[in-house]
């Protein structure tokens, strides 16, 4: 798989699965690990996410610990 680089520092972005706090819908979060203020992106298209997980396994059923909005 190809790396997706941060547009600011050119380091690879981390890709994580998460769930909405209120909606509990799954989404994919891309974040710069060097500094979260550099880049943070979210893929929320439910059709796309369902397609990804139908190819690779099940959708995660639990919420991430501490939520997505934890400290950087």
PDB file of N, CA, C and O in Angstrom:
ATOM      1  N   UNK A   1       0.842  -1.184   0.000  1.00  0.00           N
ATOM      2  CA  UNK A   1       0.000   0.000   0.000  1.00  0.00           C
ATOM      3  C   UNK A   1       0.884   1.242   0.000  1.00  0.00           C
ATOM      4  O   UNK A   1       1.929   1.274   0.650  1.00  0.00           O
ATOM      5  N   UNK A   2       0.467   2.230  -0.712  1.00  0.00           N
ATOM      6  CA  UNK A   2       1.231   3.476  -0.787  1.00  0.00           C
ATOM      7  C   UNK A   2       0.995   4.317   0.460  1.00  0.00           C
ATOM      8  O   UNK A   2      -0.082   4.278   1.055  1.00  0.00           O
ATOM      9  N   UNK A   3       2.014   5.077   0.847  1.00  0.00           N
ATOM     10  CA  UNK A   3       1.862   6.012   1.961  1.00  0.00           C
ATOM     11  C   UNK A   3       1.189   7.287   1.471  1.00  0.00           C
ATOM     12  O   UNK A   3       1.388   7.713   0.334  1.00  0.00           O
ATOM     13  N   UNK A   4       0.401   7.878   2.334  1.00  0.00           N
ATOM     14  CA  UNK A   4      -0.186   9.191   2.084  1.00  0.00           C
ATOM     15  C   UNK A   4       0.587  10.151   2.974  1.00  0.00           C
ATOM     16  O   UNK A   4       0.588   9.996   4.195  1.00  0.00           O
ATOM     17  N   UNK A   5       1.241  11.139   2.382  1.00  0.00           N
ATOM     18  CA  UNK A   5       2.117  12.017   3.147  1.00  0.00           C
ATOM     19  C   UNK A   5       1.416  13.307   3.561  1.00  0.00           C
ATOM     20  O   UNK A   5       0.511  13.791   2.882  1.00  0.00           O
ATOM     21  N   UNK A   6       1.858  13.849   4.690  1.00  0.00           N
ATOM     22  CA  UNK A   6       1.368  15.126   5.196  1.00  0.00           C
ATOM     23  C   UNK A   6       1.774  16.237   4.227  1.00  0.00           C
ATOM     24  O   UNK A   6       2.925  16.279   3.792  1.00  0.00           O
ATOM     25  N   UNK A   7       0.857  17.130   3.887  1.00  0.00           N
ATOM     26  CA  UNK A   7       1.217  18.218   2.978  1.00  0.00           C
ATOM     27  C   UNK A   7       2.154  19.259   3.606  1.00  0.00           C
ATOM     28  O   UNK A   7       2.745  20.063   2.885  1.00  0.00           O
ATOM     29  N   UNK A   8       2.296  19.255   4.927  1.00  0.00           N
ATOM     30  CA  UNK A   8       3.157  20.225   5.618  1.00  0.00           C
ATOM     31  C   UNK A   8       4.571  19.683   5.818  1.00  0.00           C
ATOM     32  O   UNK A   8       5.547  20.314   5.411  1.00  0.00           O
ATOM     33  N   UNK A   9       4.678  18.503   6.451  1.00  0.00           N
ATOM     34  CA  UNK A   9       6.007  17.990   6.802  1.00  0.00           C
ATOM     35  C   UNK A   9       6.443  16.791   5.959  1.00  0.00           C
ATOM     36  O   UNK A   9       7.575  16.329   6.105  1.00  0.00           O
ATOM     37  N   UNK A  10       5.591  16.283   5.097  1.00  0.00           N
ATOM     38  CA  UNK A  10       5.876  15.178   4.181  1.00  0.00           C
ATOM     39  C   UNK A  10       6.113  13.836   4.874  1.00  0.00           C
ATOM     40  O   UNK A  10       6.609  12.907   4.236  1.00  0.00           O
ATOM     41  N   UNK A  11       5.777  13.706   6.148  1.00  0.00           N
ATOM     42  CA  UNK A  11       5.847  12.417   6.846  1.00  0.00           C
ATOM     43  C   UNK A  11       4.555  11.654   6.569  1.00  0.00           C
ATOM     44  O   UNK A  11       3.527  12.276   6.301  1.00  0.00           O
ATOM     45  N   UNK A  12       4.581  10.304   6.627  1.00  0.00           N
ATOM     46  CA  UNK A  12       3.365   9.528   6.362  1.00  0.00           C
ATOM     47  C   UNK A  12       2.266   9.821   7.396  1.00  0.00           C
ATOM     48  O   UNK A  12       2.540  10.001   8.582  1.00  0.00           O
ATOM     49  N   UNK A  13       1.020   9.863   6.912  1.00  0.00           N
ATOM     50  CA  UNK A  13      -0.136  10.049   7.785  1.00  0.00           C
ATOM     51  C   UNK A  13      -0.528   8.708   8.390  1.00  0.00           C
ATOM     52  O   UNK A  13      -0.367   7.665   7.756  1.00  0.00           O
ATOM     53  N   UNK A  14      -1.044   8.735   9.619  1.00  0.00           N
ATOM     54  CA  UNK A  14      -1.585   7.514  10.200  1.00  0.00           C
ATOM     55  C   UNK A  14      -3.049   7.397   9.772  1.00  0.00           C
ATOM     56  O   UNK A  14      -3.747   8.400   9.622  1.00  0.00           O
ATOM     57  N   UNK A  15      -3.494   6.172   9.581  1.00  0.00           N
ATOM     58  CA  UNK A  15      -4.862   5.901   9.163  1.00  0.00           C
ATOM     59  C   UNK A  15      -5.492   5.033  10.235  1.00  0.00           C
ATOM     60  O   UNK A  15      -4.982   3.961  10.559  1.00  0.00           O
ATOM     61  N   UNK A  16      -6.619   5.508  10.790  1.00  0.00           N
ATOM     62  CA  UNK A  16      -7.275   4.797  11.885  1.00  0.00           C
ATOM     63  C   UNK A  16      -8.772   4.710  11.635  1.00  0.00           C
ATOM     64  O   UNK A  16      -9.367   5.595  11.020  1.00  0.00           O
ATOM     65  N   UNK A  17      -9.364   3.642  12.117  1.00  0.00           N
ATOM     66  CA  UNK A  17     -10.817   3.516  12.115  1.00  0.00           C
ATOM     67  C   UNK A  17     -11.342   4.136  13.393  1.00  0.00           C
ATOM     68  O   UNK A  17     -10.747   3.986  14.460  1.00  0.00           O
ATOM     69  N   UNK A  18     -12.449   4.826  13.278  1.00  0.00           N
ATOM     70  CA  UNK A  18     -13.069   5.433  14.457  1.00  0.00           C
ATOM     71  C   UNK A  18     -14.577   5.409  14.255  1.00  0.00           C
ATOM     72  O   UNK A  18     -15.068   5.027  13.193  1.00  0.00           O
ATOM     73  N   UNK A  19     -15.300   5.820  15.281  1.00  0.00           N
ATOM     74  CA  UNK A  19     -16.757   5.917  15.223  1.00  0.00           C
ATOM     75  C   UNK A  19     -17.173   7.275  15.738  1.00  0.00           C
ATOM     76  O   UNK A  19     -16.538   7.832  16.634  1.00  0.00           O
ATOM     77  N   UNK A  20     -18.249   7.811  15.168  1.00  0.00           N
ATOM     78  CA  UNK A  20     -18.780   9.091  15.606  1.00  0.00           C
ATOM     79  C   UNK A  20     -19.269   9.016  17.041  1.00  0.00           C
ATOM     80  O   UNK A  20     -19.837   8.005  17.455  1.00  0.00           O
ATOM     81  N   UNK A  21     -19.051  10.073  17.797  1.00  0.00           N
ATOM     82  CA  UNK A  21     -19.470  10.064  19.204  1.00  0.00           C
ATOM     83  C   UNK A  21     -20.973   9.981  19.350  1.00  0.00           C
ATOM     84  O   UNK A  21     -21.470   9.234  20.192  1.00  0.00           O
ATOM     85  N   UNK A  22     -21.701  10.727  18.556  1.00  0.00           N
ATOM     86  CA  UNK A  22     -23.164  10.735  18.657  1.00  0.00           C
ATOM     87  C   UNK A  22     -23.809   9.730  17.714  1.00  0.00           C
ATOM     88  O   UNK A  22     -24.710   8.991  18.111  1.00  0.00           O
ATOM     89  N   UNK A  23     -23.356   9.700  16.477  1.00  0.00           N
ATOM     90  CA  UNK A  23     -23.995   8.843  15.472  1.00  0.00           C
ATOM     91  C   UNK A  23     -23.555   7.383  15.582  1.00  0.00           C
ATOM     92  O   UNK A  23     -24.282   6.486  15.157  1.00  0.00           O
ATOM     93  N   UNK A  24     -22.385   7.141  16.142  1.00  0.00           N
ATOM     94  CA  UNK A  24     -21.780   5.820  16.242  1.00  0.00           C
ATOM     95  C   UNK A  24     -21.490   5.217  14.869  1.00  0.00           C
ATOM     96  O   UNK A  24     -21.282   4.009  14.760  1.00  0.00           O
ATOM     97  N   UNK A  25     -21.473   6.044  13.821  1.00  0.00           N
ATOM     98  CA  UNK A  25     -21.168   5.562  12.475  1.00  0.00           C
ATOM     99  C   UNK A  25     -19.652   5.471  12.309  1.00  0.00           C
ATOM    100  O   UNK A  25     -18.918   6.324  12.810  1.00  0.00           O
ATOM    101  N   UNK A  26     -19.184   4.438  11.604  1.00  0.00           N
ATOM    102  CA  UNK A  26     -17.737   4.308  11.406  1.00  0.00           C
ATOM    103  C   UNK A  26     -17.225   5.330  10.395  1.00  0.00           C
ATOM    104  O   UNK A  26     -17.941   5.720   9.472  1.00  0.00           O
ATOM    105  N   UNK A  27     -15.979   5.756  10.580  1.00  0.00           N
ATOM    106  CA  UNK A  27     -15.307   6.609   9.610  1.00  0.00           C
ATOM    107  C   UNK A  27     -13.819   6.327   9.662  1.00  0.00           C
ATOM    108  O   UNK A  27     -13.326   5.687  10.590  1.00  0.00           O
ATOM    109  N   UNK A  28     -13.117   6.806   8.663  1.00  0.00           N
ATOM    110  CA  UNK A  28     -11.671   6.625   8.590  1.00  0.00           C
ATOM    111  C   UNK A  28     -11.029   7.974   8.848  1.00  0.00           C
ATOM    112  O   UNK A  28     -11.390   8.972   8.226  1.00  0.00           O
ATOM    113  N   UNK A  29     -10.069   8.001   9.775  1.00  0.00           N
ATOM    114  CA  UNK A  29      -9.384   9.245  10.121  1.00  0.00           C
ATOM    115  C   UNK A  29      -7.939   9.162   9.641  1.00  0.00           C
ATOM    116  O   UNK A  29      -7.244   8.177   9.889  1.00  0.00           O
ATOM    117  N   UNK A  30      -7.503  10.209   8.953  1.00  0.00           N
ATOM    118  CA  UNK A  30      -6.103  10.353   8.542  1.00  0.00           C
ATOM    119  C   UNK A  30      -5.528  11.506   9.344  1.00  0.00           C
ATOM    120  O   UNK A  30      -6.122  12.582   9.396  1.00  0.00           O
ATOM    121  N   UNK A  31      -4.368  11.291   9.975  1.00  0.00           N
ATOM    122  CA  UNK A  31      -3.808  12.320  10.851  1.00  0.00           C
ATOM    123  C   UNK A  31      -2.291  12.309  10.768  1.00  0.00           C
ATOM    124  O   UNK A  31      -1.669  11.251  10.677  1.00  0.00           O
ATOM    125  N   UNK A  32      -1.702  13.505  10.802  1.00  0.00           N
ATOM    126  CA  UNK A  32      -0.252  13.630  10.870  1.00  0.00           C
ATOM    127  C   UNK A  32       0.198  13.276  12.284  1.00  0.00           C
ATOM    128  O   UNK A  32      -0.250  13.888  13.253  1.00  0.00           O
ATOM    129  N   UNK A  33       1.089  12.283  12.401  1.00  0.00           N
ATOM    130  CA  UNK A  33       1.577  11.889  13.721  1.00  0.00           C
ATOM    131  C   UNK A  33       2.624  12.847  14.270  1.00  0.00           C
ATOM    132  O   UNK A  33       2.849  12.887  15.479  1.00  0.00           O
ATOM    133  N   UNK A  34       3.268  13.620  13.396  1.00  0.00           N
ATOM    134  CA  UNK A  34       4.260  14.592  13.854  1.00  0.00           C
ATOM    135  C   UNK A  34       3.558  15.701  14.629  1.00  0.00           C
ATOM    136  O   UNK A  34       3.980  16.064  15.727  1.00  0.00           O
ATOM    137  N   UNK A  35       2.493  16.235  14.055  1.00  0.00           N
ATOM    138  CA  UNK A  35       1.700  17.285  14.708  1.00  0.00           C
ATOM    139  C   UNK A  35       0.288  17.215  14.122  1.00  0.00           C
ATOM    140  O   UNK A  35       0.101  17.456  12.930  1.00  0.00           O
ATOM    141  N   UNK A  36      -0.683  16.894  14.935  1.00  0.00           N
ATOM    142  CA  UNK A  36      -2.061  16.753  14.493  1.00  0.00           C
ATOM    143  C   UNK A  36      -2.649  18.008  13.878  1.00  0.00           C
ATOM    144  O   UNK A  36      -3.678  17.952  13.205  1.00  0.00           O
ATOM    145  N   UNK A  37      -1.993  19.154  14.108  1.00  0.00           N
ATOM    146  CA  UNK A  37      -2.481  20.402  13.512  1.00  0.00           C
ATOM    147  C   UNK A  37      -2.074  20.523  12.047  1.00  0.00           C
ATOM    148  O   UNK A  37      -2.660  21.313  11.306  1.00  0.00           O
ATOM    149  N   UNK A  38      -1.071  19.744  11.621  1.00  0.00           N
ATOM    150  CA  UNK A  38      -0.638  19.782  10.225  1.00  0.00           C
ATOM    151  C   UNK A  38      -1.759  19.328   9.309  1.00  0.00           C
ATOM    152  O   UNK A  38      -2.129  20.029   8.367  1.00  0.00           O
ATOM    153  N   UNK A  39      -2.299  18.146   9.594  1.00  0.00           N
ATOM    154  CA  UNK A  39      -3.361  17.609   8.743  1.00  0.00           C
ATOM    155  C   UNK A  39      -4.198  16.638   9.536  1.00  0.00           C
ATOM    156  O   UNK A  39      -3.674  15.793  10.261  1.00  0.00           O
ATOM    157  N   UNK A  40      -5.497  16.761   9.396  1.00  0.00           N
ATOM    158  CA  UNK A  40      -6.454  15.827   9.937  1.00  0.00           C
ATOM    159  C   UNK A  40      -7.584  15.723   8.919  1.00  0.00           C
ATOM    160  O   UNK A  40      -8.209  16.729   8.584  1.00  0.00           O
ATOM    161  N   UNK A  41      -7.848  14.536   8.432  1.00  0.00           N
ATOM    162  CA  UNK A  41      -8.887  14.346   7.430  1.00  0.00           C
ATOM    163  C   UNK A  41      -9.776  13.188   7.822  1.00  0.00           C
ATOM    164  O   UNK A  41      -9.351  12.274   8.529  1.00  0.00           O
ATOM    165  N   UNK A  42     -11.015  13.231   7.360  1.00  0.00           N
ATOM    166  CA  UNK A  42     -11.995  12.218   7.717  1.00  0.00           C
ATOM    167  C   UNK A  42     -12.715  11.738   6.466  1.00  0.00           C
ATOM    168  O   UNK A  42     -13.159  12.550   5.654  1.00  0.00           O
ATOM    169  N   UNK A  43     -12.833  10.438   6.307  1.00  0.00           N
ATOM    170  CA  UNK A  43     -13.623   9.847   5.239  1.00  0.00           C
ATOM    171  C   UNK A  43     -14.881   9.305   5.898  1.00  0.00           C
ATOM    172  O   UNK A  43     -14.821   8.380   6.708  1.00  0.00           O
ATOM    173  N   UNK A  44     -16.023   9.891   5.544  1.00  0.00           N
ATOM    174  CA  UNK A  44     -17.273   9.531   6.215  1.00  0.00           C
ATOM    175  C   UNK A  44     -18.288   8.888   5.283  1.00  0.00           C
ATOM    176  O   UNK A  44     -19.388   8.556   5.726  1.00  0.00           O
ATOM    177  N   UNK A  45     -17.963   8.701   4.016  1.00  0.00           N
ATOM    178  CA  UNK A  45     -18.888   8.108   3.054  1.00  0.00           C
ATOM    179  C   UNK A  45     -19.171   6.661   3.474  1.00  0.00           C
ATOM    180  O   UNK A  45     -18.300   5.798   3.362  1.00  0.00           O
ATOM    181  N   UNK A  46     -20.388   6.401   3.955  1.00  0.00           N
ATOM    182  CA  UNK A  46     -20.722   5.097   4.502  1.00  0.00           C
ATOM    183  C   UNK A  46     -20.682   3.996   3.447  1.00  0.00           C
ATOM    184  O   UNK A  46     -20.346   2.855   3.764  1.00  0.00           O
ATOM    185  N   UNK A  47     -21.020   4.318   2.199  1.00  0.00           N
ATOM    186  CA  UNK A  47     -20.928   3.324   1.128  1.00  0.00           C
ATOM    187  C   UNK A  47     -19.491   2.893   0.887  1.00  0.00           C
ATOM    188  O   UNK A  47     -19.213   1.706   0.722  1.00  0.00           O
ATOM    189  N   UNK A  48     -18.580   3.857   0.866  1.00  0.00           N
ATOM    190  CA  UNK A  48     -17.158   3.571   0.672  1.00  0.00           C
ATOM    191  C   UNK A  48     -16.618   2.742   1.828  1.00  0.00           C
ATOM    192  O   UNK A  48     -15.908   1.760   1.612  1.00  0.00           O
ATOM    193  N   UNK A  49     -16.951   3.132   3.051  1.00  0.00           N
ATOM    194  CA  UNK A  49     -16.454   2.432   4.238  1.00  0.00           C
ATOM    195  C   UNK A  49     -16.995   1.008   4.279  1.00  0.00           C
ATOM    196  O   UNK A  49     -16.255   0.077   4.600  1.00  0.00           O
ATOM    197  N   UNK A  50     -18.272   0.824   3.960  1.00  0.00           N
ATOM    198  CA  UNK A  50     -18.852  -0.522   3.924  1.00  0.00           C
ATOM    199  C   UNK A  50     -18.150  -1.379   2.881  1.00  0.00           C
ATOM    200  O   UNK A  50     -17.904  -2.563   3.114  1.00  0.00           O
ATOM    201  N   UNK A  51     -17.825  -0.788   1.727  1.00  0.00           N
ATOM    202  CA  UNK A  51     -17.116  -1.517   0.689  1.00  0.00           C
ATOM    203  C   UNK A  51     -15.734  -1.952   1.125  1.00  0.00           C
ATOM    204  O   UNK A  51     -15.305  -3.068   0.829  1.00  0.00           O
ATOM    205  N   UNK A  52     -15.036  -1.077   1.827  1.00  0.00           N
ATOM    206  CA  UNK A  52     -13.697  -1.411   2.335  1.00  0.00           C
ATOM    207  C   UNK A  52     -13.776  -2.598   3.283  1.00  0.00           C
ATOM    208  O   UNK A  52     -12.971  -3.525   3.188  1.00  0.00           O
ATOM    209  N   UNK A  53     -14.738  -2.575   4.194  1.00  0.00           N
ATOM    210  CA  UNK A  53     -14.812  -3.631   5.188  1.00  0.00           C
ATOM    211  C   UNK A  53     -15.466  -4.900   4.670  1.00  0.00           C
ATOM    212  O   UNK A  53     -15.257  -5.970   5.241  1.00  0.00           O
ATOM    213  N   UNK A  54     -16.244  -4.812   3.614  1.00  0.00           N
ATOM    214  CA  UNK A  54     -16.774  -6.045   3.026  1.00  0.00           C
ATOM    215  C   UNK A  54     -15.641  -6.810   2.334  1.00  0.00           C
ATOM    216  O   UNK A  54     -15.697  -8.035   2.224  1.00  0.00           O
ATOM    217  N   UNK A  55     -14.618  -6.093   1.870  1.00  0.00           N
ATOM    218  CA  UNK A  55     -13.458  -6.740   1.259  1.00  0.00           C
ATOM    219  C   UNK A  55     -12.483  -7.266   2.307  1.00  0.00           C
ATOM    220  O   UNK A  55     -11.857  -8.306   2.104  1.00  0.00           O
ATOM    221  N   UNK A  56     -12.349  -6.554   3.427  1.00  0.00           N
ATOM    222  CA  UNK A  56     -11.302  -6.879   4.400  1.00  0.00           C
ATOM    223  C   UNK A  56     -11.796  -7.471   5.708  1.00  0.00           C
ATOM    224  O   UNK A  56     -10.975  -7.832   6.550  1.00  0.00           O
ATOM    225  N   UNK A  57     -13.076  -7.585   5.911  1.00  0.00           N
ATOM    226  CA  UNK A  57     -13.588  -8.115   7.173  1.00  0.00           C
ATOM    227  C   UNK A  57     -14.773  -7.315   7.648  1.00  0.00           C
ATOM    228  O   UNK A  57     -15.371  -6.550   6.892  1.00  0.00           O
ATOM    229  N   UNK A  58     -15.108  -7.500   8.916  1.00  0.00           N
ATOM    230  CA  UNK A  58     -16.283  -6.854   9.494  1.00  0.00           C
ATOM    231  C   UNK A  58     -16.011  -5.415   9.890  1.00  0.00           C
ATOM    232  O   UNK A  58     -14.868  -5.005  10.092  1.00  0.00           O
ATOM    233  N   UNK A  59     -17.105  -4.654   9.997  1.00  0.00           N
ATOM    234  CA  UNK A  59     -17.012  -3.310  10.566  1.00  0.00           C
ATOM    235  C   UNK A  59     -16.732  -3.436  12.051  1.00  0.00           C
ATOM    236  O   UNK A  59     -17.295  -4.316  12.702  1.00  0.00           O
ATOM    237  N   UNK A  60     -15.886  -2.589  12.606  1.00  0.00           N
ATOM    238  CA  UNK A  60     -15.662  -2.624  14.059  1.00  0.00           C
ATOM    239  C   UNK A  60     -16.942  -2.259  14.787  1.00  0.00           C
ATOM    240  O   UNK A  60     -17.691  -1.391  14.339  1.00  0.00           O
ATOM    241  N   UNK A  61     -17.198  -2.922  15.914  1.00  0.00           N
ATOM    242  CA  UNK A  61     -18.455  -2.709  16.620  1.00  0.00           C
ATOM    243  C   UNK A  61     -18.311  -1.865  17.871  1.00  0.00           C
ATOM    244  O   UNK A  61     -19.315  -1.367  18.379  1.00  0.00           O
ATOM    245  N   UNK A  62     -17.116  -1.685  18.385  1.00  0.00           N
ATOM    246  CA  UNK A  62     -16.960  -0.923  19.623  1.00  0.00           C
ATOM    247  C   UNK A  62     -16.433   0.473  19.334  1.00  0.00           C
ATOM    248  O   UNK A  62     -15.756   0.712  18.334  1.00  0.00           O
ATOM    249  N   UNK A  63     -16.764   1.390  20.240  1.00  0.00           N
ATOM    250  CA  UNK A  63     -16.237   2.762  20.115  1.00  0.00           C
ATOM    251  C   UNK A  63     -14.784   2.773  20.568  1.00  0.00           C
ATOM    252  O   UNK A  63     -14.406   1.990  21.440  1.00  0.00           O
ATOM    253  N   UNK A  64     -13.962   3.648  19.991  1.00  0.00           N
ATOM    254  CA  UNK A  64     -12.568   3.732  20.449  1.00  0.00           C
ATOM    255  C   UNK A  64     -12.512   4.278  21.869  1.00  0.00           C
ATOM    256  O   UNK A  64     -13.322   5.119  22.257  1.00  0.00           O
ATOM    257  N   UNK A  65     -11.557   3.794  22.628  1.00  0.00           N
ATOM    258  CA  UNK A  65     -11.401   4.278  24.003  1.00  0.00           C
ATOM    259  C   UNK A  65     -11.024   5.749  24.008  1.00  0.00           C
ATOM    260  O   UNK A  65     -10.141   6.170  23.260  1.00  0.00           O
ATOM    261  N   UNK A  66     -11.687   6.526  24.844  1.00  0.00           N
ATOM    262  CA  UNK A  66     -11.364   7.942  24.990  1.00  0.00           C
ATOM    263  C   UNK A  66     -11.918   8.792  23.881  1.00  0.00           C
ATOM    264  O   UNK A  66     -11.772  10.014  23.933  1.00  0.00           O
ATOM    265  N   UNK A  67     -12.540   8.221  22.890  1.00  0.00           N
ATOM    266  CA  UNK A  67     -13.118   8.997  21.803  1.00  0.00           C
ATOM    267  C   UNK A  67     -12.054   9.529  20.858  1.00  0.00           C
ATOM    268  O   UNK A  67     -10.858   9.383  21.108  1.00  0.00           O
ATOM    269  N   UNK A  68     -12.493  10.137  19.787  1.00  0.00           N
ATOM    270  CA  UNK A  68     -11.587  10.656  18.778  1.00  0.00           C
ATOM    271  C   UNK A  68     -11.007  11.983  19.197  1.00  0.00           C
ATOM    272  O   UNK A  68      -9.912  12.333  18.758  1.00  0.00           O
ATOM    273  N   UNK A  69     -11.694  12.729  20.024  1.00  0.00           N
ATOM    274  CA  UNK A  69     -11.275  14.080  20.379  1.00  0.00           C
ATOM    275  C   UNK A  69     -10.338  14.135  21.568  1.00  0.00           C
ATOM    276  O   UNK A  69     -10.258  15.166  22.237  1.00  0.00           O
ATOM    277  N   UNK A  70      -9.628  13.057  21.849  1.00  0.00           N
ATOM    278  CA  UNK A  70      -8.676  13.066  22.948  1.00  0.00           C
ATOM    279  C   UNK A  70      -7.500  14.001  22.668  1.00  0.00           C
ATOM    280  O   UNK A  70      -7.371  14.524  21.562  1.00  0.00           O
ATOM    281  N   UNK A  71      -6.663  14.206  23.648  1.00  0.00           N
ATOM    282  CA  UNK A  71      -5.516  15.104  23.501  1.00  0.00           C
ATOM    283  C   UNK A  71      -4.551  14.629  22.433  1.00  0.00           C
ATOM    284  O   UNK A  71      -4.462  13.434  22.152  1.00  0.00           O
ATOM    285  N   UNK A  72      -3.831  15.564  21.840  1.00  0.00           N
ATOM    286  CA  UNK A  72      -2.879  15.237  20.768  1.00  0.00           C
ATOM    287  C   UNK A  72      -1.522  15.010  21.376  1.00  0.00           C
ATOM    288  O   UNK A  72      -0.565  14.721  20.658  1.00  0.00           O
TER     289      UNK A  72
END
